[in-house]
Amino acid sequence: MFQEKPEGYFDAILMDIMMPVMDGITATKTIRSLKHPDAETIPIIAMTAN
């Protein structure tokens, strides 16, 4: 979803740390490694219910 949107489309990402398929740390690393103009700079805010 993130990589399909144009530069500047999102202001920030709220990331759940404990997700069922991929944990938030891995998802954040995946986003940061994308070849998207915002991938290295978009704020990613980690959240958890614990």
mmCIF file as Biopython writes it, N, C-alpha, C and O atoms, coordinates in Angstrom:
data_model
#
loop_
_atom_site.group_PDB
_atom_site.id
_atom_site.type_symbol
_atom_site.label_atom_id
_atom_site.label_alt_id
_atom_site.label_comp_id
_atom_site.label_asym_id
_atom_site.label_entity_id
_atom_site.label_seq_id
_atom_site.pdbx_PDB_ins_code
_atom_site.Cartn_x
_atom_site.Cartn_y
_atom_site.Cartn_z
_atom_site.occupancy
_atom_site.B_iso_or_equiv
_atom_site.auth_seq_id
_atom_site.auth_asym_id
_atom_site.pdbx_PDB_model_num
ATOM 1   N N  . MET A ? 1  ? 0.828  -1.187  0.000  1.0 0.0 1  A 1 
ATOM 2   C CA . MET A ? 1  ? 0.000  0.000   0.000  1.0 0.0 1  A 1 
ATOM 3   C C  . MET A ? 1  ? 0.882  1.264   0.000  1.0 0.0 1  A 1 
ATOM 4   O O  . MET A ? 1  ? 0.683  2.157   -0.825 1.0 0.0 1  A 1 
ATOM 5   N N  . PHE A ? 2  ? 1.838  1.337   0.910  1.0 0.0 2  A 1 
ATOM 6   C CA . PHE A ? 2  ? 2.721  2.505   0.997  1.0 0.0 2  A 1 
ATOM 7   C C  . PHE A ? 2  ? 3.470  2.741   -0.311 1.0 0.0 2  A 1 
ATOM 8   O O  . PHE A ? 2  ? 3.524  3.866   -0.809 1.0 0.0 2  A 1 
ATOM 9   N N  . GLN A ? 3  ? 4.037  1.688   -0.855 1.0 0.0 3  A 1 
ATOM 10  C CA . GLN A ? 3  ? 4.865  1.844   -2.055 1.0 0.0 3  A 1 
ATOM 11  C C  . GLN A ? 3  ? 4.064  2.196   -3.301 1.0 0.0 3  A 1 
ATOM 12  O O  . GLN A ? 3  ? 4.635  2.654   -4.291 1.0 0.0 3  A 1 
ATOM 13  N N  . GLU A ? 4  ? 2.749  1.988   -3.268 1.0 0.0 4  A 1 
ATOM 14  C CA . GLU A ? 4  ? 1.902  2.282   -4.429 1.0 0.0 4  A 1 
ATOM 15  C C  . GLU A ? 4  ? 1.436  3.736   -4.477 1.0 0.0 4  A 1 
ATOM 16  O O  . GLU A ? 4  ? 0.943  4.193   -5.508 1.0 0.0 4  A 1 
ATOM 17  N N  . LYS A ? 5  ? 1.587  4.462   -3.375 1.0 0.0 5  A 1 
ATOM 18  C CA . LYS A ? 5  ? 1.110  5.846   -3.307 1.0 0.0 5  A 1 
ATOM 19  C C  . LYS A ? 5  ? 2.221  6.820   -3.690 1.0 0.0 5  A 1 
ATOM 20  O O  . LYS A ? 5  ? 3.401  6.503   -3.538 1.0 0.0 5  A 1 
ATOM 21  N N  . PRO A ? 6  ? 1.852  8.008   -4.187 1.0 0.0 6  A 1 
ATOM 22  C CA . PRO A ? 6  ? 2.869  8.985   -4.594 1.0 0.0 6  A 1 
ATOM 23  C C  . PRO A ? 6  ? 3.592  9.598   -3.395 1.0 0.0 6  A 1 
ATOM 24  O O  . PRO A ? 6  ? 3.128  9.511   -2.258 1.0 0.0 6  A 1 
ATOM 25  N N  . GLU A ? 7  ? 4.715  10.206  -3.671 1.0 0.0 7  A 1 
ATOM 26  C CA . GLU A ? 7  ? 5.508  10.883  -2.641 1.0 0.0 7  A 1 
ATOM 27  C C  . GLU A ? 7  ? 4.648  11.914  -1.913 1.0 0.0 7  A 1 
ATOM 28  O O  . GLU A ? 7  ? 3.916  12.673  -2.548 1.0 0.0 7  A 1 
ATOM 29  N N  . GLY A ? 8  ? 4.735  11.941  -0.588 1.0 0.0 8  A 1 
ATOM 30  C CA . GLY A ? 8  ? 4.002  12.906  0.216  1.0 0.0 8  A 1 
ATOM 31  C C  . GLY A ? 8  ? 2.566  12.533  0.517  1.0 0.0 8  A 1 
ATOM 32  O O  . GLY A ? 8  ? 1.868  13.298  1.181  1.0 0.0 8  A 1 
ATOM 33  N N  . TYR A ? 9  ? 2.099  11.381  0.050  1.0 0.0 9  A 1 
ATOM 34  C CA . TYR A ? 9  ? 0.707  10.970  0.253  1.0 0.0 9  A 1 
ATOM 35  C C  . TYR A ? 9  ? 0.408  10.752  1.735  1.0 0.0 9  A 1 
ATOM 36  O O  . TYR A ? 9  ? -0.644 11.160  2.227  1.0 0.0 9  A 1 
ATOM 37  N N  . PHE A ? 10 ? 1.337  10.108  2.445  1.0 0.0 10 A 1 
ATOM 38  C CA . PHE A ? 10 ? 1.166  9.849   3.876  1.0 0.0 10 A 1 
ATOM 39  C C  . PHE A ? 10 ? 2.024  10.818  4.680  1.0 0.0 10 A 1 
ATOM 40  O O  . PHE A ? 10 ? 3.128  11.176  4.267  1.0 0.0 10 A 1 
ATOM 41  N N  . ASP A ? 11 ? 1.503  11.243  5.842  1.0 0.0 11 A 1 
ATOM 42  C CA . ASP A ? 11 ? 2.266  12.108  6.743  1.0 0.0 11 A 1 
ATOM 43  C C  . ASP A ? 11 ? 3.088  11.301  7.739  1.0 0.0 11 A 1 
ATOM 44  O O  . ASP A ? 11 ? 4.177  11.719  8.131  1.0 0.0 11 A 1 
ATOM 45  N N  . ALA A ? 12 ? 2.568  10.140  8.151  1.0 0.0 12 A 1 
ATOM 46  C CA . ALA A ? 12 ? 3.236  9.283   9.131  1.0 0.0 12 A 1 
ATOM 47  C C  . ALA A ? 12 ? 2.617  7.893   9.062  1.0 0.0 12 A 1 
ATOM 48  O O  . ALA A ? 12 ? 1.570  7.691   8.446  1.0 0.0 12 A 1 
ATOM 49  N N  . ILE A ? 13 ? 3.283  6.942   9.705  1.0 0.0 13 A 1 
ATOM 50  C CA . ILE A ? 13 ? 2.774  5.575   9.789  1.0 0.0 13 A 1 
ATOM 51  C C  . ILE A ? 13 ? 2.670  5.209   11.263 1.0 0.0 13 A 1 
ATOM 52  O O  . ILE A ? 13 ? 3.635  5.362   12.012 1.0 0.0 13 A 1 
ATOM 53  N N  . LEU A ? 14 ? 1.502  4.725   11.685 1.0 0.0 14 A 1 
ATOM 54  C CA . LEU A ? 14 ? 1.332  4.179   13.030 1.0 0.0 14 A 1 
ATOM 55  C C  . LEU A ? 14 ? 1.563  2.677   12.929 1.0 0.0 14 A 1 
ATOM 56  O O  . LEU A ? 14 ? 0.827  1.979   12.232 1.0 0.0 14 A 1 
ATOM 57  N N  . MET A ? 15 ? 2.575  2.183   13.614 1.0 0.0 15 A 1 
ATOM 58  C CA . MET A ? 15 ? 2.985  0.785   13.485 1.0 0.0 15 A 1 
ATOM 59  C C  . MET A ? 15 ? 2.716  0.022   14.778 1.0 0.0 15 A 1 
ATOM 60  O O  . MET A ? 15 ? 3.242  0.371   15.835 1.0 0.0 15 A 1 
ATOM 61  N N  . ASP A ? 16 ? 1.896  -1.017  14.687 1.0 0.0 16 A 1 
ATOM 62  C CA . ASP A ? 16 ? 1.668  -1.916  15.816 1.0 0.0 16 A 1 
ATOM 63  C C  . ASP A ? 16 ? 2.869  -2.853  15.910 1.0 0.0 16 A 1 
ATOM 64  O O  . ASP A ? 16 ? 3.257  -3.461  14.912 1.0 0.0 16 A 1 
ATOM 65  N N  . ILE A ? 17 ? 3.449  -2.973  17.074 1.0 0.0 17 A 1 
ATOM 66  C CA . ILE A ? 17 ? 4.632  -3.812  17.253 1.0 0.0 17 A 1 
ATOM 67  C C  . ILE A ? 17 ? 4.288  -5.297  17.220 1.0 0.0 17 A 1 
ATOM 68  O O  . ILE A ? 17 ? 5.087  -6.105  16.745 1.0 0.0 17 A 1 
ATOM 69  N N  . MET A ? 18 ? 3.108  -5.667  17.719 1.0 0.0 18 A 1 
ATOM 70  C CA . MET A ? 18 ? 2.742  -7.084  17.817 1.0 0.0 18 A 1 
ATOM 71  C C  . MET A ? 18 ? 1.621  -7.418  16.837 1.0 0.0 18 A 1 
ATOM 72  O O  . MET A ? 18 ? 0.451  -7.464  17.217 1.0 0.0 18 A 1 
ATOM 73  N N  . MET A ? 19 ? 1.979  -7.649  15.583 1.0 0.0 19 A 1 
ATOM 74  C CA . MET A ? 19 ? 1.004  -8.032  14.564 1.0 0.0 19 A 1 
ATOM 75  C C  . MET A ? 19 ? 1.112  -9.536  14.317 1.0 0.0 19 A 1 
ATOM 76  O O  . MET A ? 19 ? 2.164  -10.125 14.565 1.0 0.0 19 A 1 
ATOM 77  N N  . PRO A ? 20 ? 0.037  -10.167 13.831 1.0 0.0 20 A 1 
ATOM 78  C CA . PRO A ? 20 ? 0.030  -11.627 13.697 1.0 0.0 20 A 1 
ATOM 79  C C  . PRO A ? 20 ? 0.939  -12.200 12.608 1.0 0.0 20 A 1 
ATOM 80  O O  . PRO A ? 20 ? 1.503  -13.275 12.809 1.0 0.0 20 A 1 
ATOM 81  N N  . VAL A ? 21 ? 1.102  -11.545 11.489 1.0 0.0 21 A 1 
ATOM 82  C CA . VAL A ? 21 ? 1.872  -12.117 10.383 1.0 0.0 21 A 1 
ATOM 83  C C  . VAL A ? 21 ? 3.325  -11.645 10.410 1.0 0.0 21 A 1 
ATOM 84  O O  . VAL A ? 21 ? 4.243  -12.455 10.287 1.0 0.0 21 A 1 
ATOM 85  N N  . MET A ? 22 ? 3.534  -10.352 10.567 1.0 0.0 22 A 1 
ATOM 86  C CA . MET A ? 22 ? 4.880  -9.775  10.592 1.0 0.0 22 A 1 
ATOM 87  C C  . MET A ? 22 ? 4.931  -8.780  11.741 1.0 0.0 22 A 1 
ATOM 88  O O  . MET A ? 22 ? 4.049  -7.930  11.861 1.0 0.0 22 A 1 
ATOM 89  N N  . ASP A ? 23 ? 5.955  -8.874  12.590 1.0 0.0 23 A 1 
ATOM 90  C CA . ASP A ? 23 ? 6.029  -7.930  13.705 1.0 0.0 23 A 1 
ATOM 91  C C  . ASP A ? 23 ? 6.385  -6.532  13.192 1.0 0.0 23 A 1 
ATOM 92  O O  . ASP A ? 23 ? 6.904  -6.378  12.086 1.0 0.0 23 A 1 
ATOM 93  N N  . GLY A ? 24 ? 6.103  -5.537  13.999 1.0 0.0 24 A 1 
ATOM 94  C CA . GLY A ? 24 ? 6.290  -4.150  13.585 1.0 0.0 24 A 1 
ATOM 95  C C  . GLY A ? 24 ? 7.721  -3.762  13.289 1.0 0.0 24 A 1 
ATOM 96  O O  . GLY A ? 24 ? 7.967  -2.908  12.438 1.0 0.0 24 A 1 
ATOM 97  N N  . ILE A ? 25 ? 8.679  -4.382  13.983 1.0 0.0 25 A 1 
ATOM 98  C CA . ILE A ? 25 ? 10.089 -4.080  13.729 1.0 0.0 25 A 1 
ATOM 99  C C  . ILE A ? 25 ? 10.476 -4.532  12.322 1.0 0.0 25 A 1 
ATOM 100 O O  . ILE A ? 25 ? 11.133 -3.798  11.585 1.0 0.0 25 A 1 
ATOM 101 N N  . THR A ? 26 ? 10.063 -5.739  11.960 1.0 0.0 26 A 1 
ATOM 102 C CA . THR A ? 26 ? 10.350 -6.260  10.619 1.0 0.0 26 A 1 
ATOM 103 C C  . THR A ? 26 ? 9.636  -5.430  9.557  1.0 0.0 26 A 1 
ATOM 104 O O  . THR A ? 26 ? 10.211 -5.129  8.511  1.0 0.0 26 A 1 
ATOM 105 N N  . ALA A ? 27 ? 8.385  -5.060  9.824  1.0 0.0 27 A 1 
ATOM 106 C CA . ALA A ? 27 ? 7.632  -4.239  8.871  1.0 0.0 27 A 1 
ATOM 107 C C  . ALA A ? 27 ? 8.303  -2.879  8.675  1.0 0.0 27 A 1 
ATOM 108 O O  . ALA A ? 27 ? 8.368  -2.372  7.555  1.0 0.0 27 A 1 
ATOM 109 N N  . THR A ? 28 ? 8.797  -2.293  9.759  1.0 0.0 28 A 1 
ATOM 110 C CA . THR A ? 28 ? 9.490  -1.007  9.666  1.0 0.0 28 A 1 
ATOM 111 C C  . THR A ? 28 ? 10.759 -1.130  8.830  1.0 0.0 28 A 1 
ATOM 112 O O  . THR A ? 28 ? 11.027 -0.282  7.979  1.0 0.0 28 A 1 
ATOM 113 N N  . LYS A ? 29 ? 11.535 -2.175  9.065  1.0 0.0 29 A 1 
ATOM 114 C CA . LYS A ? 29 ? 12.752 -2.402  8.273  1.0 0.0 29 A 1 
ATOM 115 C C  . LYS A ? 29 ? 12.413 -2.605  6.798  1.0 0.0 29 A 1 
ATOM 116 O O  . LYS A ? 29 ? 13.142 -2.144  5.920  1.0 0.0 29 A 1 
ATOM 117 N N  . THR A ? 30 ? 11.307 -3.295  6.531  1.0 0.0 30 A 1 
ATOM 118 C CA . THR A ? 30 ? 10.874 -3.519  5.152  1.0 0.0 30 A 1 
ATOM 119 C C  . THR A ? 30 ? 10.506 -2.197  4.484  1.0 0.0 30 A 1 
ATOM 120 O O  . THR A ? 30 ? 10.896 -1.946  3.343  1.0 0.0 30 A 1 
ATOM 121 N N  . ILE A ? 31 ? 9.760  -1.356  5.188  1.0 0.0 31 A 1 
ATOM 122 C CA . ILE A ? 31 ? 9.380  -0.043  4.647  1.0 0.0 31 A 1 
ATOM 123 C C  . ILE A ? 31 ? 10.622 0.802   4.380  1.0 0.0 31 A 1 
ATOM 124 O O  . ILE A ? 31 ? 10.735 1.425   3.324  1.0 0.0 31 A 1 
ATOM 125 N N  . ARG A ? 32 ? 11.551 0.826   5.329  1.0 0.0 32 A 1 
ATOM 126 C CA . ARG A ? 32 ? 12.774 1.628   5.185  1.0 0.0 32 A 1 
ATOM 127 C C  . ARG A ? 32 ? 13.630 1.174   4.004  1.0 0.0 32 A 1 
ATOM 128 O O  . ARG A ? 32 ? 14.385 1.973   3.450  1.0 0.0 32 A 1 
ATOM 129 N N  . SER A ? 33 ? 13.523 -0.086  3.616  1.0 0.0 33 A 1 
ATOM 130 C CA . SER A ? 33 ? 14.347 -0.600  2.515  1.0 0.0 33 A 1 
ATOM 131 C C  . SER A ? 33 ? 13.703 -0.423  1.139  1.0 0.0 33 A 1 
ATOM 132 O O  . SER A ? 33 ? 14.331 -0.724  0.124  1.0 0.0 33 A 1 
ATOM 133 N N  . LEU A ? 34 ? 12.458 0.060   1.092  1.0 0.0 34 A 1 
ATOM 134 C CA . LEU A ? 34 ? 11.780 0.254   -0.188 1.0 0.0 34 A 1 
ATOM 135 C C  . LEU A ? 34 ? 12.435 1.366   -1.002 1.0 0.0 34 A 1 
ATOM 136 O O  . LEU A ? 34 ? 13.066 2.267   -0.448 1.0 0.0 34 A 1 
ATOM 137 N N  . LYS A ? 35 ? 12.280 1.293   -2.311 1.0 0.0 35 A 1 
ATOM 138 C CA . LYS A ? 35 ? 12.804 2.339   -3.201 1.0 0.0 35 A 1 
ATOM 139 C C  . LYS A ? 35 ? 11.721 3.377   -3.470 1.0 0.0 35 A 1 
ATOM 140 O O  . LYS A ? 35 ? 11.444 3.720   -4.619 1.0 0.0 35 A 1 
ATOM 141 N N  . HIS A ? 36 ? 11.123 3.865   -2.411 1.0 0.0 36 A 1 
ATOM 142 C CA . HIS A ? 36 ? 10.072 4.885   -2.474 1.0 0.0 36 A 1 
ATOM 143 C C  . HIS A ? 36 ? 10.694 6.182   -1.965 1.0 0.0 36 A 1 
ATOM 144 O O  . HIS A ? 36 ? 11.487 6.143   -1.024 1.0 0.0 36 A 1 
ATOM 145 N N  . PRO A ? 37 ? 10.362 7.321   -2.550 1.0 0.0 37 A 1 
ATOM 146 C CA . PRO A ? 37 ? 10.971 8.588   -2.129 1.0 0.0 37 A 1 
ATOM 147 C C  . PRO A ? 37 ? 10.812 8.900   -0.635 1.0 0.0 37 A 1 
ATOM 148 O O  . PRO A ? 37 ? 11.680 9.550   -0.052 1.0 0.0 37 A 1 
ATOM 149 N N  . ASP A ? 38 ? 9.729  8.454   -0.014 1.0 0.0 38 A 1 
ATOM 150 C CA . ASP A ? 38 ? 9.482  8.749   1.400  1.0 0.0 38 A 1 
ATOM 151 C C  . ASP A ? 38 ? 9.963  7.652   2.348  1.0 0.0 38 A 1 
ATOM 152 O O  . ASP A ? 38 ? 9.902  7.832   3.564  1.0 0.0 38 A 1 
ATOM 153 N N  . ALA A ? 39 ? 10.431 6.537   1.832  1.0 0.0 39 A 1 
ATOM 154 C CA . ALA A ? 39 ? 10.722 5.363   2.663  1.0 0.0 39 A 1 
ATOM 155 C C  . ALA A ? 39 ? 11.741 5.626   3.769  1.0 0.0 39 A 1 
ATOM 156 O O  . ALA A ? 39 ? 11.612 5.080   4.865  1.0 0.0 39 A 1 
ATOM 157 N N  . GLU A ? 40 ? 12.731 6.436   3.506  1.0 0.0 40 A 1 
ATOM 158 C CA . GLU A ? 40 ? 13.770 6.679   4.509  1.0 0.0 40 A 1 
ATOM 159 C C  . GLU A ? 40 ? 13.408 7.772   5.502  1.0 0.0 40 A 1 
ATOM 160 O O  . GLU A ? 40 ? 14.020 7.856   6.567  1.0 0.0 40 A 1 
ATOM 161 N N  . THR A ? 41 ? 12.430 8.610   5.182  1.0 0.0 41 A 1 
ATOM 162 C CA . THR A ? 41 ? 12.180 9.787   6.021  1.0 0.0 41 A 1 
ATOM 163 C C  . THR A ? 41 ? 10.810 9.843   6.679  1.0 0.0 41 A 1 
ATOM 164 O O  . THR A ? 41 ? 10.626 10.618  7.618  1.0 0.0 41 A 1 
ATOM 165 N N  . ILE A ? 42 ? 9.848  9.060   6.228  1.0 0.0 42 A 1 
ATOM 166 C CA . ILE A ? 42 ? 8.514  9.137   6.820  1.0 0.0 42 A 1 
ATOM 167 C C  . ILE A ? 42 ? 8.574  8.732   8.296  1.0 0.0 42 A 1 
ATOM 168 O O  . ILE A ? 42 ? 9.190  7.719   8.625  1.0 0.0 42 A 1 
ATOM 169 N N  . PRO A ? 43 ? 7.951  9.497   9.185  1.0 0.0 43 A 1 
ATOM 170 C CA . PRO A ? 43 ? 7.932  9.104   10.592 1.0 0.0 43 A 1 
ATOM 171 C C  . PRO A ? 43 ? 7.131  7.808   10.783 1.0 0.0 43 A 1 
ATOM 172 O O  . PRO A ? 43 ? 6.012  7.681   10.286 1.0 0.0 43 A 1 
ATOM 173 N N  . ILE A ? 44 ? 7.714  6.862   11.499 1.0 0.0 44 A 1 
ATOM 174 C CA . ILE A ? 44 ? 7.024  5.623   11.842 1.0 0.0 44 A 1 
ATOM 175 C C  . ILE A ? 44 ? 6.925  5.592   13.360 1.0 0.0 44 A 1 
ATOM 176 O O  . ILE A ? 44 ? 7.935  5.520   14.059 1.0 0.0 44 A 1 
ATOM 177 N N  . ILE A ? 45 ? 5.699  5.646   13.858 1.0 0.0 45 A 1 
ATOM 178 C CA . ILE A ? 45 ? 5.438  5.711   15.293 1.0 0.0 45 A 1 
ATOM 179 C C  . ILE A ? 45 ? 5.033  4.329   15.775 1.0 0.0 45 A 1 
ATOM 180 O O  . ILE A ? 45 ? 3.998  3.798   15.371 1.0 0.0 45 A 1 
ATOM 181 N N  . ALA A ? 46 ? 5.860  3.747   16.647 1.0 0.0 46 A 1 
ATOM 182 C CA . ALA A ? 46 ? 5.601  2.404   17.168 1.0 0.0 46 A 1 
ATOM 183 C C  . ALA A ? 46 ? 4.579  2.471   18.294 1.0 0.0 46 A 1 
ATOM 184 O O  . ALA A ? 46 ? 4.638  3.347   19.157 1.0 0.0 46 A 1 
ATOM 185 N N  . MET A ? 47 ? 3.637  1.522   18.271 1.0 0.0 47 A 1 
ATOM 186 C CA . MET A ? 47 ? 2.597  1.450   19.296 1.0 0.0 47 A 1 
ATOM 187 C C  . MET A ? 47 ? 2.426  -0.002  19.722 1.0 0.0 47 A 1 
ATOM 188 O O  . MET A ? 47 ? 2.680  -0.921  18.943 1.0 0.0 47 A 1 
ATOM 189 N N  . THR A ? 48 ? 1.996  -0.202  20.959 1.0 0.0 48 A 1 
ATOM 190 C CA . THR A ? 48 ? 1.671  -1.536  21.437 1.0 0.0 48 A 1 
ATOM 191 C C  . THR A ? 48 ? 0.613  -1.432  22.526 1.0 0.0 48 A 1 
ATOM 192 O O  . THR A ? 48 ? 0.506  -0.409  23.203 1.0 0.0 48 A 1 
ATOM 193 N N  . ALA A ? 49 ? -0.154 -2.477  22.688 1.0 0.0 49 A 1 
ATOM 194 C CA . ALA A ? 49 ? -1.193 -2.492  23.720 1.0 0.0 49 A 1 
ATOM 195 C C  . ALA A ? 49 ? -0.632 -2.964  25.056 1.0 0.0 49 A 1 
ATOM 196 O O  . ALA A ? 49 ? -1.315 -2.878  26.077 1.0 0.0 49 A 1 
ATOM 197 N N  . ASN A ? 50 ? 0.590  -3.457  25.064 1.0 0.0 50 A 1 
ATOM 198 C CA . ASN A ? 50 ? 1.195  -3.956  26.316 1.0 0.0 50 A 1 
ATOM 199 C C  . ASN A ? 50 ? 1.813  -2.831  27.107 1.0 0.0 50 A 1 
ATOM 200 O O  . ASN A ? 50 ? 2.365  -3.063  28.183 1.0 0.0 50 A 1 
#
